[in-house]
């Protein structure tokens, strides 16, 4: 991969692993965006074994592709892409995100309008046009040990939900990381993504550190993107859930201390045990004939087993 020959205002970074069809769709939407600025586009390929790289080089020869040769994880791969980028603003994009043609310009206009804004996220949508959760409250012991949906219904201002209808930008605690526009200066100031996270919680950690450093994290409802939620992790249900729990424990120990992490893990293990027994019983009664029930049982079993073993490394999404 060679360096870009121009100095764009905006760089787009997409991390890919074995999502060839999604990647081409994602890139096509980026190319269709109605913006005046030239774009620098960087693909960091995390050891794909499909035809992702070949298709990008054939269909989008102006896109810069770096082949990592293995799965670096989301945080490290984006940090690598960021180090190769030149834009003052960087759009971090998942392959399962399809941008509206005005999405980039509206986020870029917002972040350029106020020097205190470091991170902007759009309104994420389902394929049918309904809202997805696009921003959240920072996770705490309350949110992670009680029913988050119930908290959103009882305390909607403290715990915002996807049904909140906004017409103007709003400062939020954290955004969902499928689409994120970040100011380079702010990203560098806080040291980028924490590579301790392999998958999940990277954007939550980043948003919290940015806010602690005095920057603003903002949701722009007029910028819109369909989030298909069909990335490579979907093929590894149990492994992806293990990564989620591992990242959650990293986050809690980092920001709340080891006691908070131990308390959370205890509550999680109790919950996992209940689900493991319940789904195991249902699966036994139904002789495993219901595929979805059996699949859920396998996930609960894998999570319970991993916790019983002490949450060791070597489990989770592939690193090769």
LUMMARNU-690896 format. One record per residue (C-alpha): residue number from 0; residue in three letters; chain; x, y, z. Coordinates in nm, 4 decimals. Layout:
SITE  resi  resn  chain         X         Y         Z
SITE   NUM   ALA      A         X         Y         Z
...
//
This chain:
SITE  resi  resn  chain         X         Y         Z
SITE     0   UNK      A    0.0000    0.0000    0.0000
SITE     1   UNK      A    0.1338    0.3415   -0.0915
SITE     2   UNK      A    0.0615    0.6735    0.0745
SITE     3   UNK      A   -0.2000    0.9031   -0.0719
SITE     4   UNK      A   -0.0629    1.1723   -0.3058
SITE     5   UNK      A   -0.3000    1.4427   -0.1829
SITE     6   UNK      A   -0.3931    1.5934    0.1510
SITE     7   UNK      A   -0.7666    1.5348    0.1955
SITE     8   UNK      A   -0.9800    1.6883    0.4650
SITE     9   UNK      A   -1.1455    1.3530    0.5301
SITE    10   UNK      A   -1.0165    0.9962    0.5398
SITE    11   UNK      A   -1.2464    0.6924    0.5445
SITE    12   UNK      A   -1.1126    0.3816    0.7200
SITE    13   UNK      A   -1.2869    0.0456    0.6834
SITE    14   UNK      A   -1.1686   -0.2652    0.8669
SITE    15   UNK      A   -1.2606   -0.5884    0.6898
SITE    16   UNK      A   -1.2401   -0.9600    0.7558
SITE    17   UNK      A   -1.4135   -1.2009    0.5199
SITE    18   UNK      A   -1.7100   -0.9743    0.4430
SITE    19   UNK      A   -1.6568   -0.9343    0.0694
SITE    20   UNK      A   -2.0198   -0.8662   -0.0296
SITE    21   UNK      A   -2.0772   -0.6222    0.2555
SITE    22   UNK      A   -1.7481   -0.4456    0.1877
SITE    23   UNK      A   -1.8329   -0.3780   -0.1769
SITE    24   UNK      A   -2.1803   -0.2517   -0.0811
SITE    25   UNK      A   -2.0280   -0.0299    0.1871
SITE    26   UNK      A   -1.7672    0.1154   -0.0485
SITE    27   UNK      A   -2.0260    0.1758   -0.3188
SITE    28   UNK      A   -2.2332    0.3862   -0.0784
SITE    29   UNK      A   -1.9256    0.5831    0.0270
SITE    30   UNK      A   -1.8501    0.6541   -0.3387
SITE    31   UNK      A   -2.2089    0.7721   -0.3938
SITE    32   UNK      A   -2.1888    1.0250   -0.1106
SITE    33   UNK      A   -2.2645    1.3825   -0.2086
SITE    34   UNK      A   -1.9636    1.5693   -0.0734
SITE    35   UNK      A   -1.7390    1.8353   -0.2196
SITE    36   UNK      A   -1.4207    1.7145   -0.0550
SITE    37   UNK      A   -1.1959    1.4496   -0.2130
SITE    38   UNK      A   -1.1846    1.1319   -0.0075
SITE    39   UNK      A   -0.8921    0.9215    0.0983
SITE    40   UNK      A   -1.0204    0.5674    0.1549
SITE    41   UNK      A   -0.8170    0.3059    0.3399
SITE    42   UNK      A   -0.9108   -0.0600    0.3829
SITE    43   UNK      A   -0.7339   -0.2527    0.6585
SITE    44   UNK      A   -0.7871   -0.6198    0.5818
SITE    45   UNK      A   -0.7636   -0.8427    0.8881
SITE    46   UNK      A   -0.6416   -1.1635    0.7264
SITE    47   UNK      A   -0.9363   -1.2345    0.4978
SITE    48   UNK      A   -0.9467   -1.5666    0.3169
SITE    49   UNK      A   -1.2292   -1.4688    0.0832
SITE    50   UNK      A   -1.2043   -1.2493   -0.2277
SITE    51   UNK      A   -1.2398   -0.9180   -0.0401
SITE    52   UNK      A   -0.9019   -0.7729   -0.1329
SITE    53   UNK      A   -0.9137   -0.8858   -0.4958
SITE    54   UNK      A   -1.2602   -0.7388   -0.5495
SITE    55   UNK      A   -1.1668   -0.4032   -0.3958
SITE    56   UNK      A   -0.8556   -0.3766   -0.6113
SITE    57   UNK      A   -1.0567   -0.4627   -0.9211
SITE    58   UNK      A   -1.3600   -0.2416   -0.8577
SITE    59   UNK      A   -1.2030    0.0470   -0.6645
SITE    60   UNK      A   -0.8406    0.0858   -0.7796
SITE    61   UNK      A   -0.8086    0.4254   -0.6094
SITE    62   UNK      A   -0.8758    0.2748   -0.2656
SITE    63   UNK      A   -0.5674    0.2078   -0.0548
SITE    64   UNK      A   -0.5574   -0.1483    0.0796
SITE    65   UNK      A   -0.3345   -0.2712    0.3617
SITE    66   UNK      A   -0.3269   -0.6458    0.4167
SITE    67   UNK      A   -0.2469   -0.7153    0.7803
SITE    68   UNK      A   -0.2130   -1.0881    0.7175
SITE    69   UNK      A   -0.3974   -1.1791    1.0375
SITE    70   UNK      A   -0.6843   -1.0644    1.2558
SITE    71   UNK      A   -0.5601   -0.7603    1.4488
SITE    72   UNK      A   -0.8989   -0.6905    1.6036
SITE    73   UNK      A   -1.1058   -0.3765    1.5592
SITE    74   UNK      A   -0.9069   -0.1388    1.7801
SITE    75   UNK      A   -0.5574   -0.2228    1.6561
SITE    76   UNK      A   -0.6654   -0.2349    1.2911
SITE    77   UNK      A   -0.8275    0.1092    1.3123
SITE    78   UNK      A   -0.5223    0.2487    1.4916
SITE    79   UNK      A   -0.3096    0.1140    1.2074
SITE    80   UNK      A   -0.5366    0.2673    0.9453
SITE    81   UNK      A   -0.5359    0.5943    1.1360
SITE    82   UNK      A   -0.1543    0.6025    1.1343
SITE    83   UNK      A   -0.1621    0.5738    0.7549
SITE    84   UNK      A   -0.4327    0.8366    0.7060
SITE    85   UNK      A   -0.3831    1.2061    0.6331
SITE    86   UNK      A   -0.7240    1.3681    0.6822
SITE    87   UNK      A   -0.7951    1.6173    0.9600
SITE    88   UNK      A   -1.1146    1.4175    1.0164
SITE    89   UNK      A   -1.1457    1.0404    0.9945
SITE    90   UNK      A   -1.4607    0.8393    0.9296
SITE    91   UNK      A   -1.4416    0.4933    1.0857
SITE    92   UNK      A   -1.6849    0.2664    0.9099
SITE    93   UNK      A   -1.7973   -0.0942    0.9560
SITE    94   UNK      A   -1.8508   -0.3014    0.6431
SITE    95   UNK      A   -2.2152   -0.3598    0.7394
SITE    96   UNK      A   -2.2987    0.0125    0.7318
SITE    97   UNK      A   -2.4651    0.1670    0.4258
SITE    98   UNK      A   -2.4427    0.5453    0.4283
SITE    99   UNK      A   -2.7150    0.7787    0.3109
SITE   100   UNK      A   -2.5722    1.0056    0.0415
SITE   101   UNK      A   -2.5791    1.3049    0.2806
SITE   102   UNK      A   -2.4495    1.1201    0.5875
SITE   103   UNK      A   -2.0842    1.2158    0.5540
SITE   104   UNK      A   -2.1464    1.5805    0.4678
SITE   105   UNK      A   -2.3856    1.6333    0.7587
SITE   106   UNK      A   -2.1493    1.4808    1.0137
SITE   107   UNK      A   -1.8552    1.6701    0.8679
SITE   108   UNK      A   -2.0447    2.0013    0.8744
SITE   109   UNK      A   -2.1291    1.9445    1.2403
SITE   110   UNK      A   -1.7791    1.8563    1.3593
SITE   111   UNK      A   -1.6314    2.1486    1.1656
SITE   112   UNK      A   -1.8841    2.3894    1.3171
SITE   113   UNK      A   -1.7504    2.3523    1.6710
SITE   114   UNK      A   -1.3882    2.2923    1.7740
SITE   115   UNK      A   -1.5008    2.1243    2.0968
SITE   116   UNK      A   -1.6653    1.8304    1.9158
SITE   117   UNK      A   -1.4379    1.5283    1.8862
SITE   118   UNK      A   -1.6688    1.2464    1.7847
SITE   119   UNK      A   -1.9920    1.2364    1.5838
SITE   120   UNK      A   -2.2273    0.9473    1.5129
SITE   121   UNK      A   -2.5343    0.9344    1.2841
SITE   122   UNK      A   -2.8801    0.7875    1.3278
SITE   123   UNK      A   -2.8488    0.4158    1.2558
SITE   124   UNK      A   -3.1417    0.2484    1.0842
SITE   125   UNK      A   -3.2722   -0.0998    1.0210
SITE   126   UNK      A   -3.3294   -0.2022    0.6594
SITE   127   UNK      A   -3.6988   -0.1157    0.6956
SITE   128   UNK      A   -3.6109    0.2403    0.7972
SITE   129   UNK      A   -3.6883    0.2052    1.1672
SITE   130   UNK      A   -3.4431    0.3410    1.4202
SITE   131   UNK      A   -3.1658    0.1387    1.5760
SITE   132   UNK      A   -2.9963    0.2386    1.8982
SITE   133   UNK      A   -2.7375    0.4951    1.7907
SITE   134   UNK      A   -2.6089    0.6227    2.1244
SITE   135   UNK      A   -2.6066    0.4997    2.4813
SITE   136   UNK      A   -2.5285    0.5927    2.8382
SITE   137   UNK      A   -2.1846    0.4859    2.9556
SITE   138   UNK      A   -2.2053    0.1346    3.1063
SITE   139   UNK      A   -2.2133    0.1189    3.4859
SITE   140   UNK      A   -2.2865   -0.1532    3.7388
SITE   141   UNK      A   -2.6496   -0.0383    3.7326
SITE   142   UNK      A   -2.6851   -0.0779    3.3556
SITE   143   UNK      A   -2.4971   -0.4064    3.3411
SITE   144   UNK      A   -2.6617   -0.5837    3.6349
SITE   145   UNK      A   -3.0222   -0.4757    3.5800
SITE   146   UNK      A   -3.2589   -0.4697    3.2829
SITE   147   UNK      A   -3.1338   -0.1959    3.0492
SITE   148   UNK      A   -3.4618   -0.1879    2.8559
SITE   149   UNK      A   -3.6509   -0.1285    3.1795
SITE   150   UNK      A   -3.4121    0.1514    3.2755
SITE   151   UNK      A   -3.4768    0.3179    2.9403
SITE   152   UNK      A   -3.8521    0.3074    2.9978
SITE   153   UNK      A   -3.8395    0.4338    3.3562
SITE   154   UNK      A   -3.5571    0.6885    3.3167
SITE   155   UNK      A   -3.5572    0.7857    2.9461
SITE   156   UNK      A   -3.3568    1.1049    2.9969
SITE   157   UNK      A   -3.0765    0.9255    3.1824
SITE   158   UNK      A   -3.0856    0.6133    2.9687
SITE   159   UNK      A   -3.1904    0.7164    2.6158
SITE   160   UNK      A   -3.3409    0.4616    2.3803
SITE   161   UNK      A   -3.3828    0.4188    2.0066
SITE   162   UNK      A   -3.7377    0.5574    2.0121
SITE   163   UNK      A   -3.6229    0.9058    2.1060
SITE   164   UNK      A   -3.6965    1.1360    1.8133
SITE   165   UNK      A   -3.4394    1.4110    1.7656
SITE   166   UNK      A   -3.4309    1.6899    1.5099
SITE   167   UNK      A   -3.1112    1.8581    1.6228
SITE   168   UNK      A   -2.7648    1.7418    1.7325
SITE   169   UNK      A   -2.7366    1.6195    2.0879
SITE   170   UNK      A   -2.4359    1.5649    2.3117
SITE   171   UNK      A   -2.4304    1.2029    2.4286
SITE   172   UNK      A   -2.2118    0.9816    2.6452
SITE   173   UNK      A   -2.1190    0.7244    2.3838
SITE   174   UNK      A   -2.2177    0.6302    2.0297
SITE   175   UNK      A   -2.2575    0.2959    1.8560
SITE   176   UNK      A   -1.9379    0.2338    1.6606
SITE   177   UNK      A   -2.0732    0.1228    1.3220
SITE   178   UNK      A   -2.0196    0.4762    1.1872
SITE   179   UNK      A   -1.7982    0.7282    1.3684
SITE   180   UNK      A   -1.6481    1.0556    1.2535
SITE   181   UNK      A   -1.3559    1.1613    1.4717
SITE   182   UNK      A   -1.1352    1.4699    1.4833
SITE   183   UNK      A   -0.7724    1.3665    1.4325
SITE   184   UNK      A   -0.6378    1.6076    1.6940
SITE   185   UNK      A   -0.8717    1.4707    1.9612
SITE   186   UNK      A   -0.8058    1.1073    1.8672
SITE   187   UNK      A   -0.4314    1.1600    1.8906
SITE   188   UNK      A   -0.4604    1.3530    2.2162
SITE   189   UNK      A   -0.6177    1.0561    2.3977
SITE   190   UNK      A   -0.3948    0.7975    2.2311
SITE   191   UNK      A   -0.6449    0.6445    1.9892
SITE   192   UNK      A   -0.8234    0.3170    2.0553
SITE   193   UNK      A   -0.7081    0.1027    2.3451
SITE   194   UNK      A   -0.5691   -0.2158    2.1817
SITE   195   UNK      A   -0.6589   -0.4143    2.4959
SITE   196   UNK      A   -1.0015   -0.4524    2.3355
SITE   197   UNK      A   -1.0071   -0.7026    2.0513
SITE   198   UNK      A   -1.3737   -0.6612    1.9633
SITE   199   UNK      A   -1.6526   -0.4629    2.1373
SITE   200   UNK      A   -1.6373   -0.1641    2.3755
SITE   201   UNK      A   -1.3596    0.0119    2.1809
SITE   202   UNK      A   -1.5817    0.3076    2.0907
SITE   203   UNK      A   -1.7298    0.3189    2.4416
SITE   204   UNK      A   -1.3818    0.3434    2.5905
SITE   205   UNK      A   -1.2777    0.6055    2.3351
SITE   206   UNK      A   -1.5877    0.8202    2.3912
SITE   207   UNK      A   -1.5404    0.8156    2.7683
SITE   208   UNK      A   -1.1731    0.9115    2.7468
SITE   209   UNK      A   -1.2561    1.1920    2.5044
SITE   210   UNK      A   -1.5203    1.3309    2.7379
SITE   211   UNK      A   -1.2881    1.3012    3.0385
SITE   212   UNK      A   -1.0349    1.5034    2.8378
SITE   213   UNK      A   -1.2926    1.7785    2.7855
SITE   214   UNK      A   -1.4116    1.6925    2.4346
SITE   215   UNK      A   -1.7733    1.6525    2.3238
SITE   216   UNK      A   -1.9333    1.3407    2.1760
SITE   217   UNK      A   -2.2348    1.4271    1.9612
SITE   218   UNK      A   -2.5184    1.2507    1.7825
SITE   219   UNK      A   -2.6322    1.4010    1.4507
SITE   220   UNK      A   -2.9862    1.2716    1.3770
SITE   221   UNK      A   -2.9950    1.4251    1.0282
SITE   222   UNK      A   -2.7063    1.2024    0.9227
SITE   223   UNK      A   -2.8405    0.8547    0.8550
SITE   224   UNK      A   -2.6989    0.5112    0.7785
SITE   225   UNK      A   -2.8496    0.1644    0.7488
SITE   226   UNK      A   -2.6735   -0.0790    0.9810
SITE   227   UNK      A   -2.7177   -0.4340    0.8551
SITE   228   UNK      A   -2.5572   -0.5917    1.1629
SITE   229   UNK      A   -2.4146   -0.8618    0.9390
SITE   230   UNK      A   -2.0400   -0.8491    1.0014
SITE   231   UNK      A   -1.8038   -1.1446    1.0319
SITE   232   UNK      A   -1.8712   -1.1888    1.4058
SITE   233   UNK      A   -2.2212   -1.3092    1.3221
SITE   234   UNK      A   -2.0695   -1.6344    1.1959
SITE   235   UNK      A   -1.9096   -1.6943    1.5352
SITE   236   UNK      A   -2.1999   -1.6519    1.7785
SITE   237   UNK      A   -2.0385   -1.8078    2.0874
SITE   238   UNK      A   -1.6934   -1.6683    2.0143
SITE   239   UNK      A   -1.8318   -1.3181    1.9602
SITE   240   UNK      A   -2.0202   -1.3294    2.2900
SITE   241   UNK      A   -1.7026   -1.4354    2.4689
SITE   242   UNK      A   -1.5275   -1.1319    2.3191
SITE   243   UNK      A   -1.8139   -0.9113    2.4373
SITE   244   UNK      A   -1.7847   -1.0308    2.7969
SITE   245   UNK      A   -1.4048   -1.0118    2.7901
SITE   246   UNK      A   -1.4173   -0.6523    2.6666
SITE   247   UNK      A   -1.6808   -0.5597    2.9223
SITE   248   UNK      A   -1.4574   -0.6865    3.2042
SITE   249   UNK      A   -1.1606   -0.4932    3.0630
SITE   250   UNK      A   -1.3719   -0.1759    3.0556
SITE   251   UNK      A   -1.4979   -0.2173    3.4127
SITE   252   UNK      A   -1.1583   -0.2905    3.5603
SITE   253   UNK      A   -1.0055    0.0037    3.3740
SITE   254   UNK      A   -1.2621    0.2646    3.4784
SITE   255   UNK      A   -1.4212    0.1284    3.7960
SITE   256   UNK      A   -1.1574   -0.0991    3.9497
SITE   257   UNK      A   -1.1107   -0.4697    4.0202
SITE   258   UNK      A   -1.3855   -0.4854    4.2849
SITE   259   UNK      A   -1.6451   -0.3620    4.0346
SITE   260   UNK      A   -1.5241   -0.6146    3.7792
SITE   261   UNK      A   -1.5480   -0.9008    4.0287
SITE   262   UNK      A   -1.8999   -0.7979    4.1317
SITE   263   UNK      A   -2.0083   -0.7765    3.7696
SITE   264   UNK      A   -1.8554   -1.1148    3.6899
SITE   265   UNK      A   -2.0369   -1.2731    3.9853
SITE   266   UNK      A   -2.3735   -1.1387    3.8691
SITE   267   UNK      A   -2.3003   -1.2463    3.5123
SITE   268   UNK      A   -2.2098   -1.6004    3.6197
SITE   269   UNK      A   -2.5350   -1.6325    3.8151
SITE   270   UNK      A   -2.7318   -1.5145    3.5136
SITE   271   UNK      A   -2.5408   -1.7441    3.2785
SITE   272   UNK      A   -2.6007   -2.0388    3.5076
SITE   273   UNK      A   -2.9749   -1.9765    3.5113
SITE   274   UNK      A   -2.9900   -1.9468    3.1330
SITE   275   UNK      A   -2.7676   -2.2491    3.0810
SITE   276   UNK      A   -2.9924   -2.4655    3.2993
SITE   277   UNK      A   -3.3164   -2.3239    3.1561
SITE   278   UNK      A   -3.2204   -2.3587    2.7909
SITE   279   UNK      A   -3.0607   -2.6947    2.8603
SITE   280   UNK      A   -3.3876   -2.8213    3.0077
SITE   281   UNK      A   -3.5940   -2.6860    2.7189
SITE   282   UNK      A   -3.3477   -2.8299    2.4688
SITE   283   UNK      A   -3.3687   -3.1694    2.6391
SITE   284   UNK      A   -3.7482   -3.1703    2.6463
SITE   285   UNK      A   -3.7702   -3.0746    2.2783
SITE   286   UNK      A   -3.4967   -3.3259    2.1867
SITE   287   UNK      A   -3.2967   -3.0455    2.0276
SITE   288   UNK      A   -3.5371   -3.0297    1.7355
SITE   289   UNK      A   -3.5810   -2.6510    1.7442
SITE   290   UNK      A   -3.2743   -2.5041    1.5788
SITE   291   UNK      A   -3.2932   -2.1570    1.7336
SITE   292   UNK      A   -3.3395   -2.2945    2.0847
SITE   293   UNK      A   -3.0510   -2.5338    2.0360
SITE   294   UNK      A   -2.8289   -2.2544    1.9039
SITE   295   UNK      A   -2.9069   -2.0383    2.2080
SITE   296   UNK      A   -2.8282   -2.3291    2.4375
SITE   297   UNK      A   -2.4898   -2.3754    2.2687
SITE   298   UNK      A   -2.4081   -2.0071    2.3226
SITE   299   UNK      A   -2.5039   -2.0176    2.6908
SITE   300   UNK      A   -2.3052   -2.3393    2.7345
SITE   301   UNK      A   -1.9934   -2.1878    2.5757
SITE   302   UNK      A   -2.0178   -1.8732    2.7888
SITE   303   UNK      A   -2.0768   -2.0686    3.1091
SITE   304   UNK      A   -1.7851   -2.3005    3.0343
SITE   305   UNK      A   -1.5533   -2.0081    2.9615
SITE   306   UNK      A   -1.6447   -1.8382    3.2877
SITE   307   UNK      A   -1.6059   -2.1580    3.4894
SITE   308   UNK      A   -1.2544   -2.1940    3.3457
SITE   309   UNK      A   -1.1688   -1.8430    3.4674
SITE   310   UNK      A   -1.2189   -1.6492    3.1409
SITE   311   UNK      A   -0.8841   -1.7567    2.9906
SITE   312   UNK      A   -0.7233   -1.6247    2.6759
SITE   313   UNK      A   -0.7303   -1.8505    2.3734
SITE   314   UNK      A   -1.1090   -1.8426    2.3484
SITE   315   UNK      A   -1.3155   -1.6074    2.1351
SITE   316   UNK      A   -1.2795   -1.4820    1.7792
SITE   317   UNK      A   -0.9877   -1.6121    1.5698
SITE   318   UNK      A   -0.6636   -1.4151    1.5808
SITE   319   UNK      A   -0.4980   -1.5742    1.2773
//
